[in-house]
């Protein structure tokens, strides 16, 4: 079973990939949210179909769990072509990429997830493949090495990245269309939940969907995960119907509060507020206080706490905002009312 602290992680769990695949929309018209990206992508695909040519290469960027992989699958479905799926970390050598590219059929979609993590030699090979549909395979080593040019069938590369800033300029410039995925609002998440409940045969009331959506951190993957856990609670301890009260009780069992904070998030806030007076305090000190690694606090807890306006990163350290004090039911100290870590 998914651990409580993993329920609100936007990263996919190994045991839920099959469920995720069954919930993916199959067409652009079924995809909920991201209206600007959907409209732009529809124009790109429709134009390519009218010209009977593969569309420009597509880069999808944004935080995990927002639907980048689903859109890649939809692109292939809308074009009526096969899709080949791989990931940046899996392409370690230029030869791995060359073998993959030369096996593509005309018009096929190649999807590379986490493309910013592709090995540099393979990335340099990708430049020519994207631009000229050609690769040069090096045979031999040293002065006697020769380059054998291989023509590629025209294809469309769809790259997905959660860290667009790590993409090199030459690679980014070779994508004809770039779509940035934003977090969903609660209304859009309610639509996602209603669709998923229908596919999973879950009796979800509108108020139950609203309760789950409000705790889903703006991320469909988290919303669908919480929906399945609430379903389990409803089937075991109620009549199987997911209402607001049932969702509230179920998510209390799984330690997910009204804002979507889990055990680690609240532990970080609690340490910052109760032990260190709201800060400023270094992240290493917070990590020791909550018994976690520094990387876990920085990469798992802090991004959402900052986005939710509960924590601020400052040059002097982490600081709890008034909203954090209010969320914990406490009153923030008055300005200048007490000593700080930097007082003499």
ZIGIZI-V528818 format. One line per field, one symbol per residue. ss: DSSP state (a for helix, b for strand, c for the rest). psi: psi as a letter, one per 30 degrees, with the letter a starting at -180 (. if undefined). A space follows every 50 residues. Layout:
BEGIN
ss = ???
psi = ???
END
This chain:
BEGIN
ss = cccaaacccccccaaaaaaaaaaccccaaaccccaaaaaaaaaaaaaaaa accccccbbbbccccccaaaaaaaaaaaacccbbbbbaaacccaaaaaaa aaccccccbbbbbcaaaccaaaaaaaaaaaaacbbbbbbccaaacbbbbb bccccbbbbbbccaaaccaaaaacccbbbbcccccaaaaaaaaaaaaaac ccbbcaaaaaaaaccccccaaaaaaaaaaaaaaaaaacccbbcaaaaaaa aaacccccccccaaaaaaaaaaaaacccbbbcaaaaaaaacccaaaaaaa aaaaaaacccbbbbccbbbbcaaaaaaccccccccccccccccc
psi = kkkeffegkfkkkeggeeeeeffkkfleffkkaheeeeeeeeeeeeeeee fhlkllkkkkllllgfgeeeeeeeeeeefhllkkkaleffjfleeeeeee effklkfkkjkjkhffgkkeeeeeefeeeeeghkkjkkkllafgklkjkk kkkklkkjkkkfifffkleeeeffkfkkkkklllleeeeeeeeeeeeeeg hkjjleeeeeeeefggggjeeeeeeeeeeeeeeeeegagfkjleeeeeee feeghjaffgkaeeeeeeeeeeeeeggfakkleeeeeeefhlleeeeefe eeeeeeefgfkkklffakkkleeeeeegglkkllkgflllfgk.
END
